[in-house]
């Protein structure tokens, strides 16, 4: 039975996205502004030379959040992605480079989200993504948020579900997490190796008159 290479390539692109998904105290008065930058970068290899996918890239979030009380921060930010990947199906390859930006609404909440992780960033798209270089390999329909707006094609798809980080105290600072690892075989699936480094930088600005 002949193999539909385009379907197989899309399947490996989806598998690659799934792997990236898995390889995955400020206090202050209400009105304090947090200038925030998140950079998430790395890569992954899935499968074999004749049947697999490889990719490298980064995702970035830059914006300002205002403290609204009860450990919650809200604001707007710009999300961006710059990544490339290659799928290979029985000697037929597809290479693509994806570059784009999107305006996002961000809600940050203090809490406990894992070992050493005390801040969660929830993202919601405010406008459709703007692509400088669109994906030329994946022909599947785009993913949309609950508000009906299409998501930017992030390199790490778990950005759509929120980011758990450690929030530096005032006056600000940098937190970094290196999650580079051999991720195993994925059960009965193909071998997987991945690397990922997340860097959060914040600076606080008190409201005038304080």
Wavefront OBJ file of the C-alpha trace (Angstrom):
o trace
v 0.000 0.000 0.000
v 1.586 3.353 -1.015
v 2.352 5.906 1.700
v 0.904 9.439 1.426
v 4.072 11.376 2.227
v 2.222 14.653 2.861
v 0.001 13.031 5.500
v 2.986 11.286 7.085
v 4.957 14.548 7.167
v 2.078 16.352 8.865
v 1.863 13.527 11.383
v 5.524 13.904 12.302
v 5.113 17.671 12.527
v 2.299 17.125 15.020
v 4.404 14.590 16.945
v 7.260 17.089 17.039
v 4.902 19.742 18.463
v 3.728 17.288 21.124
v 7.333 16.578 22.147
v 8.022 20.289 22.537
v 4.881 20.525 24.658
v 6.058 17.753 26.994
v 9.804 18.612 27.086
v 8.351 20.985 28.874
v 8.352 36.872 45.934
v 7.358 40.337 44.848
v 4.437 41.283 47.081
v 4.038 44.976 46.442
v 1.249 47.500 46.384
v -1.516 47.372 43.817
v -0.477 49.556 40.886
v 3.149 48.417 40.730
v 4.280 47.774 37.144
v 6.301 44.719 36.201
v 8.400 44.981 33.033
v 8.654 41.362 31.901
v 10.647 39.437 29.302
v 10.492 35.670 28.788
v 12.770 33.859 26.343
v 12.209 30.139 25.752
v 14.644 28.426 23.391
v 15.965 25.013 22.435
v 15.297 22.155 20.068
v 14.305 18.531 19.625
v 14.921 15.448 17.514
v 12.129 12.916 16.990
v 12.408 9.575 15.212
v 15.023 8.460 12.710
v 16.831 9.796 9.657
v 14.264 8.447 7.178
v 11.200 8.968 9.339
v 11.339 11.798 11.839
v 11.592 15.503 12.538
v 14.153 17.944 13.891
v 13.828 21.569 14.879
v 15.357 24.492 16.747
v 14.010 27.878 17.697
v 12.831 30.329 20.302
v 9.716 32.018 21.639
v 9.697 35.413 23.337
v 7.243 37.431 25.419
v 7.784 41.134 26.201
v 5.309 43.363 28.028
v 4.203 45.274 31.109
v 1.913 43.889 33.815
v 0.238 45.950 36.538
v -0.420 44.504 39.987
v -4.151 44.375 40.704
v -4.042 42.863 44.200
v -4.319 39.343 45.674
v -1.149 38.248 43.895
v -2.561 38.938 40.431
v -0.962 40.938 37.626
v -2.541 41.951 34.304
v -1.334 43.593 31.126
v -0.512 43.306 27.451
v 2.533 41.840 25.775
v 3.958 40.957 22.399
v 4.647 37.294 21.722
v 7.030 36.246 18.964
v 8.406 33.050 17.484
v 11.441 32.305 15.336
v 11.996 28.649 14.589
v 12.701 26.142 11.864
v 12.130 22.447 11.489
v 12.583 19.634 9.009
v 10.376 16.596 8.541
v 11.648 13.517 6.730
v 9.466 10.736 5.321
v 11.257 7.932 3.448
v 13.795 10.286 1.904
v 11.343 13.111 1.171
v 12.007 16.157 3.354
v 10.195 19.392 4.030
v 12.056 22.369 5.487
v 10.367 25.462 6.848
v 11.200 28.563 8.856
v 8.476 30.266 10.896
v 8.701 33.880 12.068
v 5.816 35.883 13.481
v 4.372 38.037 16.256
v 1.078 38.360 18.115
v -0.456 40.774 20.604
v -1.470 38.977 23.791
v -3.365 39.657 27.001
v -1.429 38.309 29.999
v -2.656 37.413 33.485
v -0.031 36.477 36.071
v -1.040 34.736 39.298
v 0.968 33.931 42.407
v 0.683 30.344 43.649
v 2.414 26.982 43.833
v 2.923 25.362 40.421
v 5.684 22.858 41.043
v 9.098 22.753 42.671
v 10.361 26.327 42.884
v 7.649 27.631 40.535
v 5.466 30.320 42.127
v 4.035 32.375 39.259
v 1.797 31.397 36.337
v 1.380 33.410 33.151
v -1.858 32.818 31.248
v -1.893 34.083 27.653
v -4.874 35.042 25.479
v -4.525 36.319 21.898
v -5.907 39.822 21.320
v -5.423 39.881 17.551
v -4.520 37.388 14.800
v -0.841 36.524 14.337
v 1.290 38.443 11.877
v 3.763 36.240 9.993
v 6.967 37.386 8.367
v 7.622 33.765 7.378
v 4.682 31.294 7.588
v 4.887 27.530 8.008
v 5.148 25.978 4.545
v 5.078 22.324 5.670
v 2.035 22.026 7.911
v -1.262 22.277 6.020
v -3.523 21.497 8.991
v -6.045 24.150 10.165
v -4.650 26.679 12.673
v -5.307 26.321 16.399
v -7.726 28.876 17.853
v -8.147 30.152 21.408
v -11.458 30.023 23.253
v -12.206 33.575 22.086
v -12.009 32.389 18.468
v -8.752 34.154 17.604
v -6.040 32.108 15.910
v -2.915 31.399 17.972
v 0.547 32.287 16.782
v 2.383 29.070 15.921
v 4.673 29.068 18.941
v 7.762 26.859 18.846
v 6.658 25.468 22.229
v 2.941 24.782 21.940
v 2.487 24.602 25.736
v 2.692 28.413 25.755
v -0.974 28.273 24.758
v -1.745 26.570 28.097
v 0.294 28.936 30.291
v 3.830 29.271 31.636
v 4.933 28.344 35.162
v 8.007 30.246 36.340
v 9.759 31.573 39.441
v 9.193 35.307 39.939
v 12.232 37.281 41.182
v 11.688 39.619 44.138
v 11.980 43.400 43.930
v 13.730 45.372 42.562
v 13.845 42.642 39.920
v 16.239 40.136 38.452
v 16.601 37.079 36.237
v 15.465 33.485 36.711
v 16.659 30.702 34.438
v 15.662 27.089 34.050
v 17.625 24.605 31.949
v 15.476 21.618 31.045
v 17.869 20.032 28.575
v 17.366 16.298 28.653
v 17.109 13.037 26.821
v 13.364 12.623 26.882
v 13.282 8.891 26.240
v 11.406 6.903 23.632
v 7.875 8.115 24.301
v 6.667 4.616 25.180
v 6.409 2.569 22.008
v 7.074 5.631 19.826
v 10.297 6.817 18.175
v 13.338 7.953 20.179
v 13.225 11.544 21.412
v 15.895 13.987 22.543
v 15.193 17.562 23.528
v 16.722 20.671 25.063
v 14.998 23.724 26.488
v 16.128 26.805 28.397
v 13.665 29.323 29.829
v 14.841 32.754 31.008
v 12.602 35.262 32.813
v 13.749 38.837 33.458
v 11.640 41.335 35.424
v 12.021 44.881 36.746
v 9.506 46.608 39.025
v 8.356 50.212 38.895
v 6.414 51.571 41.863
v 3.390 53.817 41.267
v 4.176 57.525 41.558
v 3.858 58.985 45.040
v 4.971 55.780 46.873
l 1 2 3 4 5 6 7 8 9 10 11 12 13 14 15 16 17 18 19 20 21 22 23 24
l 25 26 27 28 29 30 31 32 33 34 35 36 37 38 39 40 41 42 43 44 45 46 47 48 49 50 51 52 53 54 55 56 57 58 59 60 61 62 63 64 65 66 67 68 69 70 71 72 73 74 75 76 77 78 79 80 81 82 83 84 85 86 87 88 89 90 91 92 93 94 95 96 97 98 99 100 101 102 103 104 105 106 107 108 109 110 111 112 113 114 115 116 117 118 119 120 121 122 123 124 125 126 127 128 129 130 131 132 133 134 135 136 137 138 139 140 141 142 143 144 145 146 147 148 149 150 151 152 153 154 155 156 157 158 159 160 161 162 163 164 165 166 167 168 169 170 171 172 173 174 175 176 177 178 179 180 181 182 183 184 185 186 187 188 189 190 191 192 193 194 195 196 197 198 199 200 201 202 203 204 205 206 207 208 209 210
